């Protein structure tokens, strides 16, 4: 992602450099590290968050997303339903009562139809109206809203491309659900040898993040029985991804995902396993060794499975093997496959670009820990999908605020703290419907721009992936709570710690 800085002496000196000699190919200078060049320039001029939210989802687009489903003129209009689905995660209080209290305080009056403010239309403190409103809102509209928010926020940002492409990161994760309603049938519990009767249901999600801004571009959700590769195929086959460079780890470095990305007009930069890289090198009749940069044709084998619309044709690309020595770790050989055939893109640039893949792990950590999407309270599978997508939209709005602050101070968005930005945004939300919202918004952008992460000079010690549980007097509950109640009733005893 080349840095667009003001003209300097060094820039003018470069423009007067001697031209390349005939017969010799000019080589592009190696750019600085990507993480230091992600200095954004944005057109985000947000008067208030609700105004930006309303601009993201105009009434014409909402009517198109709703399709044939008719939503009567109730107190909660489609735009207000969409906003409060996001508000549940932005505010930090996911309860239904928090939405009703904010609506009665006039928090969404600016989104209401003219002359019908929501605070005056609602006449009850009950949460039934909001619960029914979010249930009847179609899931397809939430999917379209997430895609629109991600692509619109990304489009407002300049200086985000790398060699004319928009890099996007792919990875998968899971989140927990209680076995209520039809959730156990759609998202069955994950059974392992340690627990024959598991309680928690698991849903799997594959998310595509923009590398420059961190916003979510798209998401596919399914049960854990479906692999991450199958969910990625579903995501890629539903829309075109022209001018996009997908970056992913070894789990996605298979023929079917590469074929689907090429069919969707995208480019790929995937890591390969040593076995798969050796197989591709053998087919190309080259020796797999560090320093290899070979053009190959990735032909599908009889074991490669592709969905019916995808043609089983060879994919042309480059097979790369490069020895990498991370700081504080042992060296290893990095095997990459990319469809980028430009010889001016060097192996060092490709390896450096793939090194930014770790950012997707941080993005997913923010989504699950800061917005509490690791566990969702709902009673239907449709609501489980809608809440997860709404949480990703809330994450996109936080990233939009961070992008505006980073562009205002001309620094990288990854140098800002996500958790502190989220806390500042939550404190600004009560001022949403007041007259000082614009002045408070400018102050919010200035504050977020100062939430820079500390520069660590020493390497942090490795931490074990384990937590220390607080000792409780009560034993651990295994299995279904309803079965535990029946067992307690049969024994005719009181529930105690003894």
N, C-alpha and C positions, 0 to 999 in steps of 0.2 A: 504494500500500500504506500505508494510514493507520497512523500510529504510535500504539500503545496504551501511553502513559506514565502514571505515577501522577498523581492529581488535583493540579492546581496552581491558583494564583490566576487565571492566564490562562484556564484551563478553566472555572472558575466564573464568570468574567466573561463568557465567551462564552455560557454557559447563560442569563444574564440579559439578553441582547441584545434589542432591540426586535423584535417580530414583523414579518413582511413585510406591507406594505400590501395590502389587497384589490385584485385586478386586476393585481398585479405578481407575476411569477414569481420565486421566491427562487433566487438563483444560489449554487452551492456554492463555497466559497473554494478557491483554487488550492492544492493540497498542495505540500509541499516536494519536492525532487528524490527520485525513487524510490530511488536508490542510498543516500541518507542515511536512508531510512525502513525499510530492510530489517533491522530489529532483531527477531530471532527469539525466540520463547518456545517451548520444546520440552518434551516429556514424556520425553525420552530419559534413562532412568536405567540406564545400562549397567554391569552388574557386571563384565563382561568381553566382549571382542569375540566370542568363540565363543558365549557365551550369547545375545548379540544376534543373531548369525547363525542360531542354532538357532531363535530366536523368529521370525525372518523366514520360515523355511521349515519349518513343522511337518510331521510325518510324514504326516498326512492329505492335505496339499496335494501333497507329493511323490508319494504313491501315485496321486493324481488326474492329475498331470502325466505320469507314466510310462505311464498308460493300460494297454494290453494287453501291453506289453513286460514280461517277467518278468526281474528281476535276482536271481539266486540269492544265497543268504547267503554271500557271499564276505567277504574281509577288508575290502575297500573297499565300504562301504555307500553308497547313493545320496547321503546327506547328506555323507559324508566325501568322495566324489568331487566334489561341488559345492564344498565348502570348499577342496579342494586345487587345483581349477581357478582359484579366486580367489587362493589363497595363492601361486601361481606368479608373479603380478604384484605382490602386496603385498610379498613378500619381496625382490623385486629380482633373484632368480635364477630364470629360467624353465626351467631344466633339469629333467629327470625325476629326476636323482639328488638334487636338493635336496628334492623331495617325499618320497622314500624315507627320506632321512636325518632329516627332521623327524618322519615317522611313527614311525621306530624310537626316536626320542628322546621319544615320548609327546606330540607336539604336538596330536594329534587324538583322544586317549583320551577326552576329555569328550564327543565326538560319537559314540563307539562304543556299541553295544548294551550293556546291563548285564551285567557279568561277562565281557565279551569285548573287552578293550582292544586297540586296533590294534597297539600296540607289542609285545604278546605274541603276537598272531596271526601277524604277519609273521615269516617264518623265513629270509628270503633278502635279500641286499643288491642283487639284480638289480632293474632298473627295468621288467621285463616285465609284472609284475602291475599296476603303475600305468598303463602305456601301454595295456594291454588294457582296463582299467577305464574310462578316459576315452574310449576309442573306442566302447565299447558303450553309454555314457550317451547317451540320445536328445537330439537338438538341440532338440526342442520343449520339453523340460523346462528347458533353459538359458534359452530365450526367456521362459518363464513366470516363472522365477526372477528374471530381470532386471526384468521388469515389476513383480513383487511387491515387490522390494527398493526400487525407485524410488518407487512409490506409497505403500508403508508408511512409508518415511522421511519423505516429504513430509507424510503425514497426522499424524505426531507433532509437527509444527511449527505453532505458532499465528502469527497476524499475518503471514500469507504472501499474503493475497489483495489484489487491487486492484479496487475497486468490486464486491466479491463474486465475483470470478473468479480462477482460478489461472493466471497467465501462464506460457506455455511457449514456448521458443525452438526454431526449426527451422533446421537447416542440414545440409549434406552434406560428406563428405570421402572420401578414398581411403587404402588401405594396401596395401603391397607383399607379394608372396608369391613363393617360388621355383617354377619350373615342374616340380613333382614330382607324381607320381600323376595324378589326374584334375583337378588344379588348372588346367592350360592349357585344358581343355575347358569348365570351369565359369566360370573367371575368366580369359579370354584376355588376352594382353599387349596393351597399348595401342600401336598402331602410329601413327607420325607420319612426316612426310617426312624427318626427320633420321636416323631409324634404321629401315632396312627390315627388320631382323631383331632385334626387341627381345627381351630376356631376361626381364625382370621381369614377373610377372603382377600385375594390379591388381584389387582389389575395391572397390566403391563402397558406402558406408554413409550413411544419413540418420538423424540422431539428434534426439530431442526432449528438451530439458533443461528442468528446472524453474527459473524465473527466481529464486525466493526462496532456494532451497537449493543449486541447481546440480546436483542429482542427475539421472541419466538415467531418463526415464520409459519410453521405448520406442526401438526401433531396427529398421531394415529394411536388408537387405544384398542386393546383386546385382552383376552384372558392370557394367563401364563402358559397355556397350552400352545398358543401361537408364538412362534419365534420372533425375535426382533427383525430378522431378515424379511419375514412375511409381512410385518407391519410396515417396514420401509417400502416394500414393493407396492403395498396399498397406497401409501402416501405419494410415491412417485408417479403412479399410473393415473392418479386422479386429476393432475394438472400439469402444465408445462413449466419447466424450470430453466428457461433460456437465460444465458449469461450468468449461471450460478456454478460455483465450484464446491462440490461436496467433499468434506474432509471427515474421515472416519477411521476407526481402529480395525484390528484384524477380524473382528466379528462380522463386519460388513464387507470384507474383502473377498467376495465370492462372485462367480460369474453372473448369477441372476440379478444381483443388485447393480452391478456395473452395466449390464445390458438394459435394465430399466432406467437407469440414469441417462444413458446415451439416448434411449428412445424419448425421454422427456426433455431432450435438447440441453442437458447439463453436462458438465465436466466432473471428473472424479479425481481425488488424490487419496487412495486407500492404502493402508498398511496391509501386508500379506504375512501369513505364517511362513515359517521356513520350509515346510513341506510343500505348500502351494507354490512358493517362489521357485523351489527346485524343480517342480513339475513344469512350470512355464518356461524355465531356462532350458530344460531338456527338450521340450518341443521346439524351441527356437534354435537348438543346437549350439548353445553358448555355455560357457562355464560360469557358474554362479560364484562370484568372488567380490570382495569389497572394491568399489570403484566402477562397477558395471553400470552402464547406461545404454540399454539395448532396445531398439524398436521391435515389438513383437505383435503377433496376432493371437489374441486370447480366444481360443476355440473351445466351445462347450464340450464337455465329456458326456458320457452316457449317464453319469451320476448327477450332473447338474440339472436341477429342476427349475423350469420357468413357467409362469402362468400362461394361459392360452394366447392372450393378445401379443405377447412378446415373441419376436422372431429369434430363432436359435441361429444367429449369425455371428461370425467372428468379430471381435472388438479390437481395433488397433490402438496401441498405446506404447508406453515406455515402461520397461522393467528396470528398476533401480535398486542397487545394493550399495549401502554406504555405512562405514563404521562411525558410530557416534559414541562420544565419551561425555556423558552428563556430569555436571559438577557434583562431586561427592559420591558418584556411583561408578560401577565398573563399565567398561566399554562393551558395546554389543553391535551387531550388524542390523541395520534397519532396512527392511525390504519394502519397497513402495511400488505401486502401479498407478499410473496416471494416464489419462487420455489427452493431456496437453502435449502436443507434438512440436511446439515452438522450440527450436534449438537454442534461442536466446535465453530461455528459462533454464538456468543452470541447476545442477543437482543440489548445490548448496542452498539455493533459494527454495527448492521444493522441500528439502529436509527441514529448513527453517520454517516454512509455511506449515508443514505437518506438526512441528513442535508446538504450534498454537492450539493443537487439538485438546490439550489439557484444560483449556478454558471452559469446555462444555461440562466438565466435572464440577467446576465451581458454579456454573450457571444452574445446574440441577441441584446443587447443594443449597443455593439461595432459594430456589423454588420450593424445596421440601422443608427446609428448616426455618427460613425467615417468613414465608407465607403459609407455613403449616399445611402443606399439601401432602405430607407423608401419610396422613390419616384423615379420611373424610367421613363425617356423620351424615348418612342419608339412608333411605329405605327403599330405593329402587336403583336398578342398574342404569337407567336413563339419566337419573339425577346424579349418579356417580360420575358419569361422563361429562355432564354439563358443568358440574362444580369444578372438576379438574380443568376444563377448558376456560372457565371463568377465572380461576386462579392464575392461569397463564396470561390472560388478558390484564389482570391486575399487575402481574410482573412486567408486562410490556409498558404499562403506564409509568411504573417506577423507572424503567430504563429510558423512557422518553424524557423524564425529568432530568436524569443523569446525563443524557446526551445533550440536552439544552445547556446544562451547567458546564459540561466539558467544552462545548463549542464556544460558550461565552468567554471562557478563560484560555482557550486554545491549548488544551491538554488532552491526554488520552482518557477515555471513559473508564478504562480499567484501573486507573489510579485513584478512583473515587470509591468510597465505602458504600456498598449496597445497603447494609443494615442501618447505618446512620441516615442514609437518604430516605429509606422507608420510614424510619421513626419521625424524621422531619416532615415528611409528607402526611403522615397520620396526624401530626399536631396541626397541620394547615387545614385539614378537612373540615373542622368545625367552622372555619371562616368562609366556607364555600359560598353560602348564599348571602353574605353580608356585603356592605358597600366597600369595605376595605380589602376585598378579595384580591383585586389587581395589585395593590401595594404590597399585600402580604405575599403574593405570588412572586413578585420580583425579589423580595427579601428571601424567599425560599430558594430561588435559583442561586442567589449569591451565597447562601449558607451551604447548599449542596456542593458548590464549587470549591469550598474550603474543606470538605470532608475527604481529604487525601489519605491514602493508606501510608503507613510508616515505611520508610526505606530500611530494610533489614540488612545489616552488614554481616551478621553472623548467620551461619546455617542453623536452622531450627532443628532440634533433636527429634528423631523419629518417635512417634507416639503409637502405642498399641491400639488396634481397632477394637476396643472393649470399653465397657462402662461399668461403673461401680454402683450396684443397686443399694438403696437404703433398706436396711433390715426392718421388716415389719413383723408384727405379732401374728398376722393372719397367714395361713398357708396359701400357696399359689393355686389359682383356679384353673383346672384343666378341663377342656370340653365345653359343652353348651351350658349356659347358666340355667336354662329352663330345666334341663335334665338334673342339674344339681339341686334345684328347688324340689323336684319330685322325689329325689332320693332323700332329701331332708324331711319331707312330709311323711315318707314311709317309715323312717326311723323315729319320727315324732320327737325330735330333739331340737334344741335351740341352736342358732348359728353363733358359735363362739370360737375363740382361738384355741381351745383345749381339745 
